[in-house]
């Protein structure tokens, strides 16, 4: 089992490497979907990468947090911070 702190550190590293986000631009309260603009296929890719990286299965409803790719899939979504995502990781 991974600690929430270790999960946060790993998510920071993954975001900076996969999405070229500067580490100074993210904190544990950064919203992945709204502040970083990670949505649709990018969100699926991130979740799948985390699952593979940590050898876990995340119990997260992607539709609650991320917009789809199509123009008709633009419903309001909930915020998902790095800290909240780390909790999903540490609880899995």
The 8 nearest C-alpha neighbors of each residue, nearest first, counted from 0:
[[1, 89, 2, 91, 90, 88, 53, 55],
 [0, 2, 89, 5, 6, 3, 88, 53],
 [3, 1, 5, 4, 89, 6, 0, 88],
 [2, 4, 6, 89, 5, 85, 86, 7],
 [5, 3, 7, 6, 2, 8, 85, 1],
 [6, 4, 8, 2, 7, 3, 9, 1],
 [5, 7, 3, 85, 9, 4, 8, 10],
 [8, 6, 10, 4, 85, 5, 9, 3],
 [9, 7, 5, 11, 6, 10, 4, 12],
 [8, 10, 6, 12, 11, 7, 13, 5],
 [9, 11, 13, 7, 12, 8, 14, 6],
 [12, 10, 8, 14, 9, 13, 7, 15],
 [13, 11, 9, 15, 10, 14, 16, 8],
 [12, 14, 10, 16, 15, 11, 17, 9],
 [15, 13, 11, 17, 18, 16, 12, 10],
 [14, 16, 20, 19, 12, 13, 18, 21],
 [15, 17, 13, 14, 19, 18, 12, 20],
 [18, 16, 14, 13, 15, 19, 20, 45],
 [17, 19, 14, 20, 15, 16, 13, 37],
 [20, 18, 15, 16, 17, 21, 14, 22],
 [21, 19, 15, 18, 14, 22, 24, 16],
 [20, 22, 24, 23, 15, 19, 25, 14],
 [21, 23, 24, 25, 15, 20, 11, 12],
 [22, 24, 21, 25, 26, 20, 15, 11],
 [25, 23, 22, 21, 20, 26, 29, 35],
 [26, 24, 22, 23, 29, 27, 21, 11],
 [27, 25, 29, 28, 24, 81, 23, 22],
 [26, 28, 82, 81, 29, 80, 25, 7],
 [29, 27, 80, 26, 81, 82, 30, 25],
 [30, 28, 26, 80, 27, 25, 81, 31],
 [31, 29, 80, 34, 79, 33, 32, 78],
 [32, 30, 35, 80, 79, 33, 34, 37],
 [31, 33, 37, 36, 30, 35, 38, 34],
 [32, 34, 36, 30, 35, 31, 78, 37],
 [35, 33, 30, 36, 31, 32, 29, 37],
 [36, 34, 31, 37, 33, 32, 30, 29],
 [37, 35, 32, 33, 34, 38, 31, 30],
 [36, 38, 32, 35, 42, 41, 31, 39],
 [39, 37, 42, 65, 66, 41, 32, 36],
 [40, 38, 67, 68, 42, 41, 66, 65],
 [39, 41, 43, 42, 44, 38, 68, 67],
 [42, 40, 44, 39, 43, 38, 37, 45],
 [43, 41, 38, 45, 44, 39, 40, 37],
 [42, 44, 40, 46, 45, 41, 47, 39],
 [43, 45, 41, 47, 42, 46, 48, 40],
 [46, 44, 42, 48, 43, 47, 41, 49],
 [47, 45, 49, 43, 48, 44, 50, 42],
 [48, 46, 50, 44, 49, 45, 43, 51],
 [47, 49, 45, 51, 46, 50, 52, 44],
 [50, 48, 52, 46, 47, 51, 53, 45],
 [49, 51, 55, 47, 48, 54, 53, 56],
 [52, 50, 54, 48, 49, 53, 47, 55],
 [51, 53, 49, 50, 54, 48, 55, 47],
 [52, 54, 55, 50, 51, 49, 88, 1],
 [55, 53, 51, 50, 52, 56, 49, 91],
 [56, 54, 50, 53, 91, 57, 51, 88],
 [55, 57, 50, 58, 91, 54, 51, 88],
 [58, 56, 59, 91, 55, 87, 50, 88],
 [57, 59, 56, 60, 87, 91, 88, 90],
 [60, 58, 57, 61, 87, 63, 62, 64],
 [59, 61, 62, 63, 58, 64, 65, 57],
 [60, 62, 63, 64, 65, 59, 43, 42],
 [63, 61, 65, 60, 64, 66, 76, 67],
 [64, 62, 61, 76, 60, 77, 65, 66],
 [63, 65, 76, 77, 61, 62, 78, 79],
 [66, 64, 38, 62, 61, 32, 63, 39],
 [67, 65, 38, 39, 73, 72, 62, 68],
 [66, 68, 39, 72, 69, 65, 38, 73],
 [67, 69, 39, 66, 70, 72, 40, 38],
 [70, 68, 72, 71, 67, 73, 66, 39],
 [69, 71, 72, 73, 68, 67, 66, 74],
 [72, 70, 69, 73, 74, 67, 68, 66],
 [71, 73, 67, 69, 70, 74, 66, 68],
 [74, 72, 71, 66, 70, 75, 67, 69],
 [73, 75, 72, 76, 66, 71, 67, 62],
 [76, 74, 73, 77, 66, 63, 64, 65],
 [75, 77, 64, 63, 65, 74, 78, 66],
 [78, 76, 64, 63, 79, 75, 65, 32],
 [77, 79, 30, 64, 80, 76, 32, 33],
 [80, 78, 30, 31, 83, 64, 32, 77],
 [81, 79, 30, 83, 28, 29, 82, 31],
 [80, 82, 27, 84, 83, 29, 28, 85],
 [81, 83, 27, 85, 80, 84, 28, 86],
 [84, 82, 86, 80, 85, 81, 79, 87],
 [83, 85, 87, 81, 86, 82, 80, 88],
 [86, 84, 88, 82, 6, 83, 7, 87],
 [85, 87, 89, 83, 88, 84, 3, 90],
 [88, 86, 84, 90, 85, 89, 91, 57],
 [89, 87, 85, 86, 91, 90, 84, 57],
 [88, 90, 86, 1, 3, 2, 91, 87],
 [89, 91, 87, 88, 86, 0, 1, 3],
 [90, 88, 89, 57, 55, 87, 56, 58]]
